Amino acid sequence: MRRISQNLIFAALAILTIPVMANTFQEDLNQVDNALKTNPSGALRQSLESCLKARNHAVVLDKMGQEERARRALQYCFDSLQISSVDVIKVSAPSQEELQAKANLEYEEALTLTPDVANGLTIYRECAACHEPEGWGHTTGSVPQIAGQHRKVVIKQLADFRAGNRDSVLMAPYASVESIGGTQALADVAEYISTLEMSVENGKGPGTDLDLGESLYRKHCMDCHGENGEGSNDDLAPRIQAQHYKYMLRQFQWIRDGKRRNVSEKMTALSLALDDREMTAVLDYSSRLQPAEELRAPEGWKNPDFD
């Protein structure tokens, strides 16, 4: 009897020590599909669309036998749609230095490539869903004006999105290799964007503190962004002429809060040094800076590539 009892105990212990198996990829996929149908967290349409892209990409990766990458793609949906599951494999995040190095590597490679503007247009047709065919974004600041932006600046930002060095639940899937292609795609679409004519009907600030704004701009911003906000292609200083005020305000606040990591130490220091009134004033003034006449779109202009 004692031997039988010991055997039973050993068997029970063996059962208790059987590891709990994580969900299969298909089970995680089913959870995502259900969340896309029911939208339990009330996510915005853009988040649902981005999740769908990530979900479809995950399926392709899984069929290729790349389970870890497939799980990582699905994790985007679990995070963005706030799906609860303890079984989703978490991937340890790389360091900030690793993200920067990865982005810089692709940026440098893209600069060595000859851009194909025709292919850039093909890629941009996907971008136009948010940025509009003309590249003018939205005056609400939800989407920036990218028309006429310096080519190297666009390449750098896209490389940062792809490497995870800049965060955006909307941009990440659209900028991915799987969505637009390899490094050549960055060179191509950046070249096309740089040729788009700019709107000067951008969103502007309240206009109540422009003297202070000009003073702050000339003191803190002009050395990098230029006397008239023209920026610099070679120095990677973005053109901020006719940029939407609310977009710049949100980015400035994100820099201050540490949510926008791919900026210079000088920009980070400035965001912390200015109070709210000063921040509003300098960005309001910046939003009113105008591009040169040859860069502006004529009145009523529509992108002929989308006719």
C-alpha positions in Angstrom: 0.0 0.0 0.0 2.8 2.4 0.8 4.4 1.7 -2.6 1.1 2.3 -4.3 0.6 5.6 -2.4 4.1 6.8 -3.3 3.5 6.0 -7.0 0.3 8.0 -6.9 2.1 10.9 -5.3 4.8 10.8 -7.9 2.2 10.7 -10.7 0.4 13.7 -9.2 3.6 15.7 -8.9 4.4 14.8 -12.5 1.1 16.2 -13.6 1.6 19.4 -11.6 5.0 20.0 -13.2 3.8 19.6 -16.8 4.5 23.1 -18.4 1.5 25.2 -19.4 1.6 25.5 -23.2 1.3 28.9 -24.7 -1.4 29.6 -27.3 -0.6 28.4 -30.8 -0.2 31.0 -33.5 -3.7 30.1 -34.8 -5.3 30.7 -31.4 -3.7 34.1 -31.2 -4.8 34.8 -34.7 -8.3 33.9 -33.8 -8.3 36.3 -30.9 -7.1 39.1 -33.2 -9.7 38.3 -35.8 -12.4 38.4 -33.2 -11.2 41.7 -31.9 -11.2 43.1 -35.5 -14.9 42.1 -35.8 -16.1 43.2 -32.3 -13.6 46.1 -31.6 -13.9 45.6 -27.8 -11.7 48.7 -27.0 -13.4 51.0 -29.4 -10.3 51.6 -31.4 -10.2 54.2 -34.2 -10.7 53.0 -37.8 -7.1 53.8 -38.6 -5.9 51.5 -35.7 -8.2 48.7 -37.0 -6.8 49.1 -40.5 -3.2 49.1 -39.3 -3.9 46.0 -37.2 -5.4 44.3 -40.3 -2.2 45.0 -42.2 -0.1 43.6 -39.4 -2.4 40.6 -39.1 -2.1 39.7 -42.8 1.6 40.2 -42.6 1.8 37.8 -39.6 0.0 35.1 -41.6 2.5 35.4 -44.4 5.4 35.2 -42.0 3.9 32.1 -40.3 3.5 30.3 -43.6 7.2 31.1 -44.2 8.1 29.4 -41.0 9.1 32.6 -39.3 7.0 32.1 -36.1 8.8 34.7 -33.9 8.4 37.5 -36.5 4.8 36.4 -37.0 4.1 36.6 -33.2 5.8 40.0 -33.1 3.5 41.2 -35.9 0.4 39.9 -34.0 1.7 41.6 -30.8 1.1 45.0 -32.6 -2.6 44.1 -32.7 -2.7 42.9 -29.1 -1.2 46.2 -28.0 -3.1 48.6 -30.3 -6.5 47.0 -29.8 -5.9 46.3 -26.1 -6.5 42.5 -26.4 -5.9 40.7 -23.1 -3.9 37.5 -23.4 -1.2 36.2 -21.0 -0.1 33.7 -23.7 1.2 36.1 -26.3 4.9 35.8 -26.6 6.6 39.1 -25.6 9.7 40.1 -27.4 12.3 42.0 -25.4 12.8 45.5 -26.8 16.2 46.5 -28.2 18.1 49.4 -26.7 17.8 52.9 -28.0 21.3 52.7 -29.3 20.4 49.6 -31.3 17.3 51.2 -32.8 19.3 54.3 -33.8 22.1 52.2 -35.3 19.6 50.2 -37.3 17.9 53.3 -38.7 21.1 55.0 -39.5 22.3 52.0 -41.4 19.3 52.0 -43.7 19.4 55.8 -44.1 23.1 55.7 -45.2 22.3 52.9 -47.7 19.3 54.7 -49.1 21.5 57.7 -49.9 23.8 55.6 -52.1 20.8 54.6 -54.3 19.5 56.3 -57.5 15.9 57.2 -56.9 13.2 56.0 -59.3 10.5 58.7 -59.2 7.9 56.5 -61.1 8.2 53.8 -58.4 8.0 56.6 -55.8 4.6 57.6 -57.2 3.5 53.9 -57.0 4.5 53.7 -53.4 3.0 57.2 -52.6 -0.4 56.1 -53.7 -0.6 54.1 -50.5 0.6 57.1 -48.5 -2.0 59.3 -50.0 -4.7 57.6 -48.0 -3.7 59.7 -45.1 -1.4 62.4 -46.5 -3.7 63.2 -49.4 -2.7 63.1 -53.1 -1.1 66.5 -52.8 0.8 65.7 -49.6 -0.8 68.5 -47.7 -2.0 66.5 -44.7 -4.8 68.0 -42.6 -5.1 71.4 -41.0 -6.3 69.7 -37.8 -2.7 68.5 -37.3 -3.6 64.8 -37.4 -1.4 64.4 -40.5 1.5 66.7 -41.4 2.1 68.4 -44.7 5.0 66.5 -46.3 4.9 68.0 -49.8 8.2 69.7 -50.6 9.9 68.2 -47.6 13.7 67.6 -48.0 14.5 64.2 -49.5 17.0 63.2 -46.8 14.6 64.3 -44.1 11.9 62.0 -45.4 14.3 59.1 -45.8 15.6 59.6 -42.2 12.1 59.6 -40.8 11.0 56.6 -42.7 14.1 54.7 -41.7 13.4 55.6 -38.0 9.8 54.4 -38.3 10.9 51.1 -39.8 13.6 50.6 -37.2 11.3 51.5 -34.3 13.4 54.6 -33.5 10.2 56.7 -33.9 6.8 55.5 -32.8 3.5 55.7 -34.7 0.8 53.0 -34.7 -0.3 54.4 -38.1 3.0 54.9 -39.8 4.8 51.7 -38.7 2.8 49.2 -40.9 2.7 51.6 -43.9 6.4 52.2 -43.8 7.4 48.6 -43.3 9.5 46.6 -45.8 6.5 44.3 -46.3 4.2 47.2 -47.2 6.4 49.4 -49.5 9.6 47.3 -50.1 13.3 47.5 -49.2 15.7 50.4 -48.9 15.3 51.4 -52.6 11.6 52.2 -51.7 12.7 54.8 -49.2 14.9 56.5 -51.8 12.1 56.4 -54.4 9.1 57.7 -52.4 11.2 60.4 -50.7 12.3 61.7 -54.1 8.7 61.8 -55.2 7.5 63.6 -52.0 10.2 66.2 -52.4 8.8 67.2 -55.8 5.2 67.9 -54.6 4.1 71.5 -54.6 3.3 72.9 -51.2 0.1 74.4 -49.8 0.2 77.7 -47.9 -3.4 77.1 -46.6 -2.0 75.2 -43.6 -3.4 75.2 -40.1 -2.1 78.1 -38.0 -2.1 79.1 -34.4 -4.2 81.7 -32.5 -2.0 84.7 -33.7 -2.0 86.4 -30.4 1.7 86.3 -29.4 3.5 86.6 -32.7 6.1 89.1 -31.6 7.2 86.8 -28.8 7.1 83.9 -31.3 9.4 85.7 -33.7 11.9 86.6 -31.0 12.0 83.0 -29.8 12.3 81.6 -33.3 15.3 83.9 -34.1 17.0 83.0 -30.8 16.4 79.3 -30.7 15.3 77.9 -34.1 16.8 80.0 -36.9 20.3 78.4 -36.8 18.9 75.0 -37.7 15.7 75.6 -39.5 16.8 78.7 -41.4 15.7 82.3 -41.4 12.4 81.5 -43.1 11.9 77.9 -41.9 13.4 76.4 -45.1 15.4 73.8 -43.2 18.3 72.0 -44.7 18.5 68.8 -46.8 22.2 68.1 -45.9 21.8 68.9 -42.2 18.6 66.9 -41.9 16.7 70.0 -40.6 13.0 69.6 -41.6 11.3 72.3 -43.7 8.7 73.7 -41.3 7.4 76.4 -43.6 3.6 76.1 -43.9 3.5 73.2 -41.5 0.3 72.7 -39.6 0.4 74.4 -36.2 -1.4 71.6 -34.3 0.9 69.0 -35.8 4.0 70.9 -34.6 2.4 71.5 -31.2 1.8 67.8 -30.7 5.3 66.8 -31.8 6.8 69.4 -29.5 4.8 68.1 -26.6 5.8 64.5 -27.4 9.5 65.6 -27.4 9.0 67.3 -24.0 7.3 64.1 -22.7 10.0 61.8 -24.1 7.6 60.2 -26.6 9.5 61.4 -29.6 13.0 60.0 -29.4 14.6 60.6 -32.8 15.4 64.3 -32.3 18.5 66.1 -31.4 19.6 66.9 -27.9 19.1 70.6 -28.8 15.5 70.1 -29.6 14.9 68.1 -26.4 16.5 70.8 -24.3 14.5 73.5 -26.0 11.2 71.7 -25.4 12.0 71.5 -21.7 13.2 75.1 -21.5 10.1 76.8 -23.0 6.9 77.3 -21.0 3.5 76.7 -22.5 3.1 80.3 -23.6 6.5 80.4 -25.3 5.9 77.0 -27.0 2.6 78.2 -28.4 4.0 81.5 -29.6 7.1 80.1 -31.4 5.1 77.3 -33.1 2.4 79.8 -34.1 5.0 82.0 -35.7 6.6 79.0 -37.4 3.4 77.9 -38.9 3.1 81.3 -40.7 6.5 81.1 -42.4 6.0 80.8 -46.2 7.9 78.8 -48.8 9.5 80.4 -51.8 7.1 81.1 -54.6 8.5 78.4 -56.9 7.6 75.8 -54.2 4.0 76.8 -53.7 1.1 75.2 -55.4 -1.0 77.5 -57.7 -4.5 78.2 -56.4 -6.8 75.2 -57.0 -3.9 72.9 -57.8 -4.6 69.2 -57.7 -2.0 66.5 -58.1 -2.2 65.5 -61.8 -0.7 62.1 -61.0 -4.0 61.1 -59.3 -6.3 62.1 -62.2 
